[in-house]
Amino acid sequence: MFTLNLKEGVSMKRKIILASCAVVALFLVLFACTQKVSSKSSFIFKPAPSKGIAAKVLGQDITEAELMKGIEADVYDAESKVHEIKMNRLRALAMEKIMAKDPRKKDLSNEQYIEKFVLKGKKASQGDVEKFIKEKGIPAEQVNDDIRARVSQYLEMEMKRKVVEAWMAEQLAKSPVEVYLEKPMRPVFDVKTQDAMSEGSADAKVTFIEYSDFQCPFCGKAHNEVVKELKKRYKGKVRFVMKHYPLPFHNFAKGAAEAALCANEQDKAKVWKFVDFLYDNQSKLDPQSLKDWANKSGLKGEEVMKCVEAHTMGPKVDADMAEGTDLGIKSTPTFFINGQMILGAQPVEAFVELIDEELAKK
């Protein structure tokens, strides 16, 4: 059954609201909800007695390093969100100033200027609406005037957002904005790679480490849409390392991780075809299926399964999980680029930006 009026409708409505803010309002309004410490609290805030000390409990110092241990990624994520809020506000202010400098603006409001000189009356056509409905596979019996109106509104706001973004990019290309805000620094972790599954030279300037779970759908998405693309783009420049973090509620994930390590012991080249089979068949990771995927990968499936049944690689999987927990990993997939953490199946551009930065370093 078509779900545009439920989950997709909510997502579409959210995108419309976000696009409307960017196109019309031009202002980012932040409502900060803060919880104040009670006046009777036992937490007394005062300057640190020396650098690197965060607090004192029962006469014993708690260092900033001790405080940050295990929450590095959470703090970075929060700081990044604050930075993005500021950057969104900066984009809005920059847009206002660009419009204000245009003599054609005169008495026009920001919204009127955008409509007249940026959007220039662009609207979603009926053909665009019908094409969207067809691409989404909406059953004909569910298509009515209300659905068409909602689709049209969504497409129009998406179109306006892209037009405004392109116009802003064109304006800023003529006169780039100098930004003095400091970007949050990604925490850097010491991740061990000895004896791990890997592709590429150990002397590569960049090491890309993936902590994954073969039953995790987001890991499968990241593998197919991100990791494969990065391997093509950076062949010979980046070393790719796979480590294992099978989640406890995935019944076959640990067995699949052990099978991958067993396959790696057998053939360090063919194992990657085996890995592809595991990600492409996440609902078929039972012992017989693992044997089949190993055989189809050119491996000796019988030997792989003997290794799995003996749990030869169980300690290695356990070691990966213990290290991952110590690094603060809470979900899969989690990646490290030269020790810098990236959480989740993010767009490939997020990885490319960081890899290029690392490759560019002297």
Secondary structure, DSSP 8 states (H G I E B T S, - for coil): ---TTTHHHHHHHHHHHHHHIIIII-------------TT-S------SSTTEEEEETTEEEEHHHHHTTTHHHHHHHHHHHHHHHHHHHHHHHHHHHHHH-TT-TT--HHHHIIIIIITT----HHHHHHHHHHTT--GGG--HHHHHHHHHHHHHHHHHHHHHHHHHHHHHHS------------B-----TT-EEES-TT-SEEEEEEE-TT-HHHHHHIIIIIHHHHHHTTTTEEEEEEE---TT-TTHHHHHHHHHHHHHH-TTTHHHHHHHHHHTTT--SHHHHHHHHHHTTS-HHHHHHHHHTTTTHHHHHHHHHHHHHHT--SS-EEEETTEEEESS--HHHHHHHHHHHHH--
